[in-house]
């Protein structure tokens, strides 16, 4: 029996499959975001992506496959790019803030898919819905480790790490969910800076606040990705 993560393709060339699917998924996400998952048809996706309906079925079995891979795309980015951005970042406060910056950056790049995860995850088959939820939890655990390292290092007071992480995740997603309002007041760097002031800084100890101040100087108060280096 095939894994729920498996999406069958008639085409055997992996590079071609990846390229063709990318274009189809881009078109599908736009339609799902504008019209909703249930209203959008395979015919509409084919037309928007400039291919035939028959070609769609060479790369996907059904619309559930398309939705699943659309959502998996953004979650895979969280799982690969946040750790990549943390490479070489050693100070716990730097790591936590860099993880939030990276998360928001991915959401900014993939705003339509981020919104789609809220609207349409429940439309997936139950086994695939569970996979999406598990992927979300893996990213959350990465953020929890960042928080725990701050607490263990005496940089942050004791708190409910699980609850704080969900507040941080919701903050990152709000950049997509409420972008119509947020973009009137903030650029991405200002948004990240404001979130760190609200959701991280109040829980820092004196030592932790000194580390954050150093990070703000090195990052231009989050006008760009935080520069790597030791806090202090």
N, C-alpha and C positions, 0 to 999 in steps of 0.2 A: 504494500500500500504506500502511495506517495506521501511524503511529508506535506503538511499544510503550507509549508514555506515554498514548496516547489511549484513553479509555474512552467508548464510544458510549452515547448515551441516546436513547430514543424521544422523550422530552420535549424541546422546543426552548427553553423559557424558562430562561435560565441561573440566575436567582435561585431558581426553584422546584427546579431540579436540585440546586443547592447545599444548599438547606434539606432536601429529601427525603433526599439522600445522607448528610447529616450524621447524621440520626436513625438511618438504617439502619447506618451505619458504627459508631456508638456501640454499638448492640446487638450487631453482629458482633464487635467487638473484645472485648467482655465474654465472649461465647460462645467465641471462639477461645482466650482466656486461660484460661477455666475447663475447657474440654473438649478443646482442641486443634483445629487447622485441619482435619485430615482427617475427624475425627469429626463436626464441626459441619456441619449441612445447611442448604440454602437455606430449607427449611421452618421450621427452628428460628429462623433469622434473621428470617424474616417474622413469625413469632409473637411473638418478643421485641421487635420494632420496631413491632408493632401494625398491620402492613399485610398485604396479600395477596401470595402468591407471584407472581402476575401483575404486581403493581406493582413488585416487586423487579426483574423483568426489563425493566421500562420504563427503569430507571436504571442497570442493570448487565447485561453480557452473560453473566457466569458468576461463580463463586466466586473465581476468580483476580483478576477486576476488583476485587472487594470487598477481598481481602487486599492487593492492590497499593495501592489508595487509602488503606487503613488505615495502611500503613507509610509511604506518601508524606506523609501528614498530619504525622507527627512530624518527618520530615526537612525538610519545608518550613518548619516552625516554627523549627528550628535555623538554617536559612539566612536567614530573614527577621528573627527576633527577636534573635539574638545581635548582628548588625551594628547593629540599631536601638538596642540597649542600649549599644553602644560609641560612638554618636554623641555628640560633645561631650566624650568622655574622651580626653585627650591623652597622659598619662604612660604609658609602656610597661608598667610594673608594674601600674598601675591597670587598663589595658586587658586584660592577661592574667587578672588576678583577676576582673575584671568578666565576662569571657567565660566563665570557669569557673562563676561564680555564675549567669549567665544559662542556661548549659547545664543545670546541676543544677535550676534552677527549672522549666524546660520538662519535664525528666524527671519531676520531682515531680508536675507537673500531668497528665502523660500516662503514668503509670507502666505501665499495662496495655499500651499500644502499644509503649513502650520494651522491655518484656519480649518482646512479640510479635516485634519485629525480630530478636531472637536465636533464638527458637524456630522461626520460620516463613519467614524470608527465603528459605531453601533450597527452600521449597515453591512459590515463584513460577516462572513460565516463565523460561527462561534470559535472554532479552532484558530482561525486567523486573527480574530479579535484578541484572543489570549496572547498570541505572539506579539502583537503590537503593544499590548499592556506590559508584557515581560521586557520588551525593548526599552520602554519608557522607564521601568523600574531599574534597569541596568544603568541608565544614565543618571537617574536619581541617586543611586548608590555611589557613583563617582563623586557627585556633589556632596553627599553625606560624608565621604572620607575627607574631603577638603575641609568641611566644617569641623569634623572630629579632630583633625590635625591642629586646627586653630585652638580648639578647647584644650587638647592635651598639651599644647605648647604654652599654655597660659596667656594666649592672645585673645581669647574669647571666653566669656563666662559660660557656666554650665547652662544648657538649654535643651529643648526637645529638637534634636537634629532632624528627625523625620519631618516634623511640622515646618521648621524653617526652610528646609529644602523645597517643600511643596509651595511655600510662599515665593521662593526665588524662581521656581519653574513657572508659576502662574504669572509672575512679573515678566519673565522673558517672553512668554506666549502673548501677553497683553500687547506687546509691540506690534504683533500681527492682528490680534483680535480687535483692538481699538486703535489701529493705525490712523484711521480717519481723524481721530481726535488728537492723538499723541504727536503726529507730524506737524500740527499747527503750533506746538509749543517747544518741541525738542528735535534736535538731530539725534542720530543714534548714540553718539558719545555722551551727549547731555542726558539722554534717557538712562544710559547705564550708570553714569555718575550719580544721578538722582536716586536710582534704585539702591545703589550701594550705600548712599547716605541714609536711606530709610530702613533698609532691611539687613545691613551688615554692621555698619558703624556703631549703632546704639548698643550692640552686644559685645563690642570689643573692649578689652581691658586697656589700661593706659599704655601698656607695651604694644598692644595690637593697634591702637589708634596712631601711635608713632610710626608703625610700619605702614599703615594705610596712607599717612601723610607723605611718607617717602615715595610710595607707589604713585600717588597723585602727581608729585613733582616730576617723576620720571615719565609718566604717561601724558603729561599735559592735561591733567584732570580728565583723562579718558577721551581726549580729543583724537587719540589714535590708540591702537592696541597697546596695552601695557608693555613697556620695555622690560626685557629680561634682565635680572640682576638681583642682588641681595638687598633686602629692605634694610633701611637704617640710615 
